[in-house]
Amino acid sequence: MKLAIGICGASGAILGLKFVSKIIDNDNLDIFLVISNNAKNTLKHENNIDFDDQNTSNPIIYNLYKNKQKIKILDNSNLAECISSGSFGIDAMAIIPCSINSLAKITCGISDTLITRSAHVCLKEKKKLLIAPREMPLDSISLQNMLTLSKEGAIIAPPIIGYYSNSDSLESMENFLIGRWLDVLGIKNYIYKRWS
Ligand SMILES: Cc1cc2nc3c(=O)[nH]c(=O)nc-3n(C[C@H](O)[C@H](O)[C@H](O)COP(=O)(O)O)c2cc1C
């Protein structure tokens, strides 16, 4: 499966990186990761992470760069990257988290970044597009945008936790979210406690 992952500048950009870290060893996936400059900014503010520092001691970033062969990290400003074309044959895309800004652009068909362009490719090619918008509270414009995209076939899956997983730590709550996103994409996982 060719899976594109976009990380936007909404709060919790770290969740997008943790999502990638959970599938890094999945041999069935070809992963293409795009991270917006605003996401890098958010990572700096919220997690004190410099995404571009390849010598970082942060284990998540370190692991990403260590697996460079497997995970292609693409430049969000380069619209000539492979995933920008429908003919490349991307199977699915997840945008985690998705900013209200990129959500609005995708809804309007604006494709001026690799993330928004690839999302548009998924819509036009009728491929799976998972969008995890992060904002609270939500205005009517954003709610309308989500409805429009949902009607277009996108899966709107915000980072909303479920208490039925009996999460007792931030990590287990995050695993619950990541596991649910993987479920939606059809990627087998055992990282959270399911309802039984
Ligand atoms: C620390 C920080 C937190 C932010 N949190 C959010 C958020 O939760 N949701 C959101 O839509 N935008 C948030 N923003 C604003 C976005 O970064 C901004 O709208 C930006 O244009 C998004 O760009 P992108 O869509 O290219 O990533 C935040 C910005 C900063 C600096």
The ligand as a MOL file (V3000), in Angstrom:
LIG
                    3D

  0  0  0     0  0            999 V3000
M  V30 BEGIN CTAB
M  V30 COUNTS 31 33 0 0 0
M  V30 BEGIN ATOM
M  V30 1 C 1.4450 26.3940 18.6560 0
M  V30 2 C 0.4030 26.5090 17.5760 0
M  V30 3 C -0.7590 25.7630 17.6750 0
M  V30 4 C -1.7320 25.8220 16.6700 0
M  V30 5 N -2.8470 25.0510 16.7990 0
M  V30 6 C -3.7490 25.0070 15.7970 0
M  V30 7 C -4.8480 24.0980 15.8630 0
M  V30 8 O -5.0360 23.3510 16.8160 0
M  V30 9 N -5.6930 24.0500 14.8030 0
M  V30 10 C -5.5030 24.8320 13.6840 0
M  V30 11 O -6.3030 24.7000 12.7440 0
M  V30 12 N -4.4860 25.7170 13.6110 0
M  V30 13 C -3.5950 25.8270 14.6300 0
M  V30 14 N -2.5230 26.6800 14.5470 0
M  V30 15 C -2.4490 27.6130 13.4010 0
M  V30 16 C -1.8780 26.9670 12.1320 0
M  V30 17 O -0.5240 26.6160 12.3520 0
M  V30 18 C -2.0170 27.9420 10.9480 0
M  V30 19 O -3.3810 28.1080 10.5980 0
M  V30 20 C -1.2370 27.5250 9.7290 0
M  V30 21 O -1.5610 28.4110 8.6630 0
M  V30 22 C -1.4910 26.1140 9.2640 0
M  V30 23 O -0.6820 25.8610 8.1370 0
M  V30 24 P -0.6910 24.4560 7.3750 0
M  V30 25 O -2.1170 24.1220 7.1030 0
M  V30 26 O 0.0680 24.7120 6.1130 0
M  V30 27 O 0.0050 23.4700 8.2200 0
M  V30 28 C -1.5540 26.6720 15.5490 0
M  V30 29 C -0.3860 27.4200 15.4640 0
M  V30 30 C 0.5820 27.3490 16.4590 0
M  V30 31 C 1.8350 28.1880 16.3330 0
M  V30 END ATOM
M  V30 BEGIN BOND
M  V30 1 1 1 2
M  V30 2 1 2 3
M  V30 3 2 2 30
M  V30 4 2 3 4
M  V30 5 1 4 5
M  V30 6 1 4 28
M  V30 7 2 5 6
M  V30 8 1 6 7
M  V30 9 1 6 13
M  V30 10 2 7 8
M  V30 11 1 7 9
M  V30 12 1 9 10
M  V30 13 2 10 11
M  V30 14 1 10 12
M  V30 15 2 12 13
M  V30 16 1 13 14
M  V30 17 1 14 15
M  V30 18 1 14 28
M  V30 19 1 15 16
M  V30 20 1 16 17
M  V30 21 1 16 18
M  V30 22 1 18 19
M  V30 23 1 18 20
M  V30 24 1 20 21
M  V30 25 1 20 22
M  V30 26 1 22 23
M  V30 27 1 23 24
M  V30 28 2 24 25
M  V30 29 1 24 26
M  V30 30 1 24 27
M  V30 31 2 28 29
M  V30 32 1 29 30
M  V30 33 1 30 31
M  V30 END BOND
M  V30 END CTAB
M  END
